[in-house]
Amino acid sequence: MRNASLPTAADLEAALREALAPTQLEVIDESSAHAGHAGANAQGRGSHFRVRIASPLFDGKPRLARHRLVYDALQVFIAQGLHAIAIEVL
């Protein structure tokens, strides 16, 4: 996998804002903490991210359904090599 095809935190943030209209959103690239993985680089692109998100689309949905909404919004990046997403629903 070439690092150039990996997403940036800004890429993920834009996709999540468009799909889920969050009221709170923080995307943190944790790739540098995973030395030895393809996403551990200093180029601003990564494979391991933490997403902290609140959205009105989550209202009344169980945890699994909320996580599915996040994964669905980021599916294009998963296909590009996004390896790990830690999701914190606020």
N, CA, C and O atoms as a GROMACS GRO file, in nm:
protein
  360
    1MET      N    1   0.084  -0.118   0.000
    1MET     CA    2   0.000   0.000   0.000
    1MET      C    3   0.087   0.123   0.000
    1MET      O    4   0.178   0.136   0.082
    2ARG      N    5   0.061   0.212  -0.090
    2ARG     CA    6   0.133   0.339  -0.094
    2ARG      C    7   0.069   0.435   0.004
    2ARG      O    8  -0.054   0.445   0.010
    3ASN      N    9   0.150   0.507   0.080
    3ASN     CA   10   0.096   0.602   0.176
    3ASN      C   11   0.017   0.713   0.109
    3ASN      O   12  -0.072   0.771   0.172
    4ALA      N   13   0.047   0.745  -0.017
    4ALA     CA   14  -0.023   0.852  -0.086
    4ALA      C   15  -0.171   0.822  -0.101
    4ALA      O   16  -0.251   0.914  -0.118
    5SER      N   17  -0.210   0.695  -0.096
    5SER     CA   18  -0.352   0.661  -0.111
    5SER      C   19  -0.424   0.659   0.024
    5SER      O   20  -0.547   0.648   0.027
    6LEU      N   21  -0.351   0.669   0.134
    6LEU     CA   22  -0.414   0.671   0.265
    6LEU      C   23  -0.479   0.806   0.291
    6LEU      O   24  -0.431   0.908   0.240
    7PRO      N   25  -0.586   0.810   0.369
    7PRO     CA   26  -0.655   0.936   0.395
    7PRO      C   27  -0.586   1.022   0.500
    7PRO      O   28  -0.500   0.975   0.575
    8THR      N   29  -0.624   1.148   0.504
    8THR     CA   30  -0.582   1.239   0.610
    8THR      C   31  -0.698   1.255   0.708
    8THR      O   32  -0.811   1.216   0.678
    9ALA      N   33  -0.668   1.312   0.823
    9ALA     CA   34  -0.773   1.340   0.921
    9ALA      C   35  -0.877   1.434   0.859
    9ALA      O   36  -0.996   1.421   0.885
   10ALA      N   37  -0.832   1.529   0.779
   10ALA     CA   38  -0.924   1.623   0.713
   10ALA      C   39  -1.017   1.551   0.615
   10ALA      O   40  -1.133   1.588   0.602
   11ASP      N   41  -0.965   1.448   0.546
   11ASP     CA   42  -1.049   1.369   0.455
   11ASP      C   43  -1.162   1.302   0.532
   11ASP      O   44  -1.278   1.307   0.491
   12LEU      N   45  -1.128   1.239   0.644
   12LEU     CA   46  -1.228   1.171   0.726
   12LEU      C   47  -1.328   1.270   0.782
   12LEU      O   48  -1.448   1.246   0.783
   13GLU      N   49  -1.276   1.383   0.830
   13GLU     CA   50  -1.364   1.485   0.888
   13GLU      C   51  -1.466   1.534   0.784
   13GLU      O   52  -1.584   1.546   0.816
   14ALA      N   53  -1.421   1.562   0.664
   14ALA     CA   54  -1.512   1.610   0.559
   14ALA      C   55  -1.620   1.506   0.528
   14ALA      O   56  -1.737   1.542   0.514
   15ALA      N   57  -1.583   1.380   0.518
   15ALA     CA   58  -1.680   1.275   0.488
   15ALA      C   59  -1.782   1.260   0.601
   15ALA      O   60  -1.901   1.243   0.576
   16LEU      N   61  -1.734   1.266   0.725
   16LEU     CA   62  -1.824   1.253   0.839
   16LEU      C   63  -1.918   1.373   0.849
   16LEU      O   64  -2.036   1.357   0.881
   17ARG      N   65  -1.868   1.492   0.823
   17ARG     CA   66  -1.953   1.612   0.827
   17ARG      C   67  -2.063   1.603   0.721
   17ARG      O   68  -2.179   1.637   0.747
   18GLU      N   69  -2.026   1.558   0.603
   18GLU     CA   70  -2.125   1.547   0.495
   18GLU      C   71  -2.230   1.441   0.524
   18GLU      O   72  -2.349   1.464   0.503
   19ALA      N   73  -2.189   1.327   0.573
   19ALA     CA   74  -2.281   1.214   0.592
   19ALA      C   75  -2.363   1.223   0.720
   19ALA      O   76  -2.479   1.181   0.722
   20LEU      N   77  -2.305   1.276   0.827
   20LEU     CA   78  -2.369   1.266   0.957
   20LEU      C   79  -2.405   1.399   1.022
   20LEU      O   80  -2.466   1.400   1.130
   21ALA      N   81  -2.370   1.510   0.962
   21ALA     CA   82  -2.400   1.644   1.016
   21ALA      C   83  -2.376   1.648   1.167
   21ALA      O   84  -2.468   1.677   1.244
   22PRO      N   85  -2.252   1.619   1.210
   22PRO     CA   86  -2.227   1.611   1.355
   22PRO      C   87  -2.236   1.746   1.425
   22PRO      O   88  -2.208   1.851   1.367
   23THR      N   89  -2.276   1.739   1.551
   23THR     CA   90  -2.276   1.859   1.635
   23THR      C   91  -2.142   1.872   1.706
   23THR      O   92  -2.104   1.982   1.748
   24GLN      N   93  -2.070   1.763   1.718
   24GLN     CA   94  -1.933   1.761   1.771
   24GLN      C   95  -1.855   1.661   1.689
   24GLN      O   96  -1.906   1.554   1.655
   25LEU      N   97  -1.730   1.695   1.656
   25LEU     CA   98  -1.647   1.603   1.579
   25LEU      C   99  -1.501   1.632   1.604
   25LEU      O  100  -1.456   1.747   1.597
   26GLU      N  101  -1.427   1.528   1.631
   26GLU     CA  102  -1.282   1.535   1.643
   26GLU      C  103  -1.226   1.410   1.578
   26GLU      O  104  -1.265   1.298   1.613
   27VAL      N  105  -1.135   1.427   1.483
   27VAL     CA  106  -1.069   1.315   1.417
   27VAL      C  107  -0.920   1.325   1.449
   27VAL      O  108  -0.857   1.427   1.420
   28ILE      N  109  -0.866   1.220   1.509
   28ILE     CA  110  -0.727   1.219   1.553
   28ILE      C  111  -0.653   1.108   1.480
   28ILE      O  112  -0.693   0.992   1.485
   29ASP      N  113  -0.545   1.144   1.412
   29ASP     CA  114  -0.460   1.046   1.344
   29ASP      C  115  -0.366   0.985   1.446
   29ASP      O  116  -0.277   1.053   1.498
   30GLU      N  117  -0.384   0.858   1.476
   30GLU     CA  118  -0.301   0.786   1.573
   30GLU      C  119  -0.202   0.693   1.504
   30GLU      O  120  -0.144   0.606   1.568
   31SER      N  121  -0.183   0.710   1.375
   31SER     CA  122  -0.099   0.619   1.298
   31SER      C  123   0.045   0.614   1.347
   31SER      O  124   0.107   0.508   1.344
   32SER      N  125   0.098   0.726   1.392
   32SER     CA  126   0.238   0.728   1.434
   32SER      C  127   0.262   0.640   1.557
   32SER      O  128   0.376   0.602   1.584
   33ALA      N  129   0.158   0.607   1.630
   33ALA     CA  130   0.172   0.520   1.747
   33ALA      C  131   0.175   0.372   1.708
   33ALA      O  132   0.185   0.285   1.794
   34HIS      N  133   0.165   0.344   1.579
   34HIS     CA  134   0.160   0.206   1.532
   34HIS      C  135   0.281   0.176   1.443
   34HIS      O  136   0.265   0.138   1.327
   35ALA      N  137   0.398   0.194   1.496
   35ALA     CA  138   0.521   0.170   1.421
   35ALA      C  139   0.520   0.030   1.361
   35ALA      O  140   0.479  -0.067   1.426
   36GLY      N  141   0.564   0.022   1.238
   36GLY     CA  142   0.567  -0.107   1.169
   36GLY      C  143   0.446  -0.128   1.080
   36GLY      O  144   0.448  -0.216   0.993
   37HIS      N  145   0.340  -0.051   1.099
   37HIS     CA  146   0.223  -0.060   1.013
   37HIS      C  147   0.242   0.036   0.896
   37HIS      O  148   0.319   0.132   0.906
   38ALA      N  149   0.173   0.011   0.788
   38ALA     CA  150   0.186   0.094   0.668
   38ALA      C  151   0.151   0.239   0.694
   38ALA      O  152   0.204   0.328   0.627
   39GLY      N  153   0.064   0.265   0.788
   39GLY     CA  154   0.020   0.401   0.812
   39GLY      C  155   0.109   0.482   0.904
   39GLY      O  156   0.082   0.600   0.927
   40ALA      N  157   0.213   0.423   0.958
   40ALA     CA  158   0.302   0.496   1.050
   40ALA      C  159   0.399   0.578   0.968
   40ALA      O  160   0.503   0.528   0.924
   41ASN      N  161   0.366   0.705   0.949
   41ASN     CA  162   0.448   0.791   0.866
   41ASN      C  163   0.432   0.935   0.912
   41ASN      O  164   0.347   0.965   0.995
   42ALA      N  165   0.512   1.022   0.859
   42ALA     CA  166   0.507   1.164   0.895
   42ALA      C  167   0.453   1.248   0.780
   42ALA      O  168   0.481   1.367   0.771
   43GLN      N  169   0.377   1.186   0.692
   43GLN     CA  170   0.329   1.254   0.573
   43GLN      C  171   0.189   1.312   0.588
   43GLN      O  172   0.135   1.369   0.493
   44GLY      N  173   0.129   1.298   0.705
   44GLY     CA  174  -0.005   1.351   0.726
   44GLY      C  175  -0.115   1.260   0.677
   44GLY      O  176  -0.233   1.297   0.678
   45ARG      N  177  -0.078   1.141   0.635
   45ARG     CA  178  -0.177   1.041   0.591
   45ARG      C  179  -0.162   0.920   0.682
   45ARG      O  180  -0.052   0.888   0.726
   46GLY      N  181  -0.275   0.852   0.709
   46GLY     CA  182  -0.263   0.744   0.804
   46GLY      C  183  -0.362   0.632   0.787
   46GLY      O  184  -0.450   0.634   0.700
   47SER      N  185  -0.345   0.532   0.872
   47SER     CA  186  -0.430   0.414   0.867
   47SER      C  187  -0.500   0.386   1.000
   47SER      O  188  -0.584   0.297   1.006
   48HIS      N  189  -0.466   0.460   1.104
   48HIS     CA  190  -0.526   0.441   1.237
   48HIS      C  191  -0.579   0.576   1.287
   48HIS      O  192  -0.502   0.670   1.307
   49PHE      N  193  -0.709   0.584   1.307
   49PHE     CA  194  -0.770   0.709   1.350
   49PHE      C  195  -0.864   0.686   1.467
   49PHE      O  196  -0.920   0.578   1.484
   50ARG      N  197  -0.879   0.790   1.547
   50ARG     CA  198  -0.979   0.794   1.654
   50ARG      C  199  -1.080   0.901   1.614
   50ARG      O  200  -1.043   1.013   1.578
   51VAL      N  201  -1.208   0.866   1.622
   51VAL     CA  202  -1.317   0.957   1.587
   51VAL      C  203  -1.403   0.977   1.711
   51VAL      O  204  -1.456   0.882   1.768
   52ARG      N  205  -1.415   1.102   1.753
   52ARG     CA  206  -1.507   1.140   1.860
   52ARG      C  207  -1.619   1.220   1.794
   52ARG      O  208  -1.594   1.323   1.732
   53ILE      N  209  -1.743   1.170   1.807
   53ILE     CA  210  -1.850   1.228   1.727
   53ILE      C  211  -1.984   1.224   1.800
   53ILE      O  212  -2.016   1.129   1.870
   54ALA      N  213  -2.061   1.331   1.780
   54ALA     CA  214  -2.200   1.338   1.824
   54ALA      C  215  -2.282   1.383   1.703
   54ALA      O  216  -2.241   1.474   1.630
   55SER      N  217  -2.395   1.319   1.682
   55SER     CA  218  -2.479   1.354   1.567
   55SER      C  219  -2.625   1.330   1.603
   55SER      O  220  -2.657   1.234   1.673
   56PRO      N  221  -2.713   1.417   1.555
   56PRO     CA  222  -2.855   1.392   1.578
   56PRO      C  223  -2.903   1.264   1.509
   56PRO      O  224  -3.007   1.209   1.546
   57LEU      N  225  -2.829   1.217   1.410
   57LEU     CA  226  -2.866   1.092   1.342
   57LEU      C  227  -2.848   0.970   1.433
   57LEU      O  228  -2.897   0.862   1.402
   58PHE      N  229  -2.778   0.988   1.544
   58PHE     CA  230  -2.757   0.879   1.639
   58PHE      C  231  -2.873   0.862   1.737
   58PHE      O  232  -2.886   0.759   1.802
   59ASP      N  233  -2.957   0.965   1.746
   59ASP     CA  234  -3.065   0.964   1.845
   59ASP      C  235  -3.153   0.840   1.831
   59ASP      O  236  -3.202   0.808   1.723
   60GLY      N  237  -3.172   0.770   1.944
   60GLY     CA  238  -3.258   0.654   1.948
   60GLY      C  239  -3.198   0.526   1.890
   60GLY      O  240  -3.263   0.422   1.888
   61LYS      N  241  -3.075   0.534   1.844
   61LYS     CA  242  -3.010   0.417   1.784
   61LYS      C  243  -2.917   0.351   1.886
   61LYS      O  244  -2.851   0.420   1.964
   62PRO      N  245  -2.911   0.218   1.884
   62PRO     CA  246  -2.815   0.150   1.972
   62PRO      C  247  -2.671   0.173   1.927
   62PRO      O  248  -2.647   0.219   1.815
   63ARG      N  249  -2.579   0.141   2.013
   63ARG     CA  250  -2.436   0.166   1.988
   63ARG      C  251  -2.390   0.106   1.855
   63ARG      O  252  -2.320   0.172   1.778
   64LEU      N  253  -2.428  -0.017   1.828
   64LEU     CA  254  -2.384  -0.082   1.705
   64LEU      C  255  -2.434  -0.007   1.581
   64LEU      O  256  -2.359   0.007   1.484
   65ALA      N  257  -2.556   0.040   1.583
   65ALA     CA  258  -2.611   0.115   1.470
   65ALA      C  259  -2.537   0.248   1.452
   65ALA      O  260  -2.514   0.291   1.338
   66ARG      N  261  -2.500   0.312   1.561
   66ARG     CA  262  -2.425   0.437   1.553
   66ARG      C  263  -2.289   0.413   1.489
   66ARG      O  264  -2.245   0.490   1.404
   67HIS      N  265  -2.222   0.305   1.532
   67HIS     CA  266  -2.091   0.272   1.475
   67HIS      C  267  -2.103   0.238   1.327
   67HIS      O  268  -2.016   0.274   1.248
   68ARG      N  269  -2.209   0.169   1.290
   68ARG     CA  270  -2.229   0.136   1.149
   68ARG      C  271  -2.242   0.262   1.064
   68ARG      O  272  -2.192   0.267   0.952
   69LEU      N  273  -2.310   0.363   1.116
   69LEU     CA  274  -2.323   0.489   1.043
   69LEU      C  275  -2.186   0.551   1.017
   69LEU      O  276  -2.160   0.602   0.908
   70VAL      N  277  -2.100   0.546   1.117
   70VAL     CA  278  -1.964   0.600   1.102
   70VAL      C  279  -1.886   0.518   0.999
   70VAL      O  280  -1.824   0.575   0.909
   71TYR      N  281  -1.890   0.386   1.013
   71TYR     CA  282  -1.819   0.300   0.917
   71TYR      C  283  -1.871   0.321   0.774
   71TYR      O  284  -1.792   0.326   0.680
   72ASP      N  285  -2.002   0.333   0.759
   72ASP     CA  286  -2.059   0.356   0.626
   72ASP      C  287  -2.008   0.486   0.566
   72ASP      O  288  -1.977   0.491   0.446
   73ALA      N  289  -1.998   0.590   0.647
   73ALA     CA  290  -1.951   0.720   0.598
   73ALA      C  291  -1.805   0.715   0.557
   73ALA      O  292  -1.761   0.794   0.474
   74LEU      N  293  -1.729   0.622   0.615
   74LEU     CA  294  -1.584   0.614   0.589
   74LEU      C  295  -1.546   0.498   0.498
   74LEU      O  296  -1.427   0.470   0.482
   75GLN      N  297  -1.642   0.430   0.441
   75GLN     CA  298  -1.617   0.309   0.362
   75GLN      C  299  -1.516   0.331   0.250
   75GLN      O  300  -1.433   0.244   0.225
   76VAL      N  301  -1.522   0.443   0.182
   76VAL     CA  302  -1.428   0.468   0.072
   76VAL      C  303  -1.284   0.468   0.123
   76VAL      O  304  -1.194   0.424   0.052
   77PHE      N  305  -1.262   0.516   0.244
   77PHE     CA  306  -1.127   0.519   0.300
   77PHE      C  307  -1.083   0.382   0.348
   77PHE      O  308  -0.964   0.349   0.343
   78ILE      N  309  -1.176   0.302   0.394
   78ILE     CA  310  -1.145   0.164   0.434
   78ILE      C  311  -1.094   0.088   0.311
   78ILE      O  312  -0.999   0.010   0.319
   79ALA      N  313  -1.157   0.112   0.198
   79ALA     CA  314  -1.114   0.049   0.073
   79ALA      C  315  -0.975   0.096   0.031
   79ALA      O  316  -0.904   0.026  -0.041
   80GLN      N  317  -0.935   0.216   0.075
   80GLN     CA  318  -0.803   0.271   0.041
   80GLN      C  319  -0.694   0.229   0.138
   80GLN      O  320  -0.577   0.258   0.115
   81GLY      N  321  -0.729   0.160   0.246
   81GLY     CA  322  -0.627   0.114   0.339
   81GLY      C  323  -0.643   0.161   0.481
   81GLY      O  324  -0.559   0.130   0.566
   82LEU      N  325  -0.750   0.237   0.510
   82LEU     CA  326  -0.778   0.273   0.649
   82LEU      C  327  -0.796   0.145   0.727
   82LEU      O  328  -0.886   0.065   0.698
   83HIS      N  329  -0.711   0.124   0.826
   83HIS     CA  330  -0.701  -0.005   0.893
   83HIS      C  331  -0.778  -0.011   1.025
   83HIS      O  332  -0.839  -0.113   1.056
   84ALA      N  333  -0.776   0.098   1.101
   84ALA     CA  334  -0.838   0.094   1.233
   84ALA      C  335  -0.906   0.227   1.262
   84ALA      O  336  -0.850   0.334   1.240
   85ILE      N  337  -1.029   0.217   1.312
   85ILE     CA  338  -1.105   0.335   1.353
   85ILE      C  339  -1.156   0.309   1.494
   85ILE      O  340  -1.235   0.218   1.517
   86ALA      N  341  -1.110   0.389   1.588
   86ALA     CA  342  -1.163   0.384   1.723
   86ALA      C  343  -1.274   0.489   1.729
   86ALA      O  344  -1.248   0.607   1.706
   87ILE      N  345  -1.395   0.446   1.761
   87ILE     CA  346  -1.508   0.537   1.759
   87ILE      C  347  -1.555   0.564   1.901
   87ILE      O  348  -1.581   0.472   1.979
   88GLU      N  349  -1.565   0.692   1.932
   88GLU     CA  350  -1.621   0.735   2.060
   88GLU      C  351  -1.743   0.819   2.028
   88GLU      O  352  -1.732   0.932   1.981
   89VAL      N  353  -1.860   0.764   2.055
   89VAL     CA  354  -1.984   0.836   2.031
   89VAL      C  355  -2.012   0.921   2.153
   89VAL      O  356  -2.019   0.870   2.265
   90LEU      N  357  -2.028   1.052   2.133
   90LEU     CA  358  -2.051   1.145   2.243
   90LEU      C  359  -2.199   1.170   2.261
   90LEU      O  360  -2.238   1.246   2.349
   0.00000   0.00000   0.00000
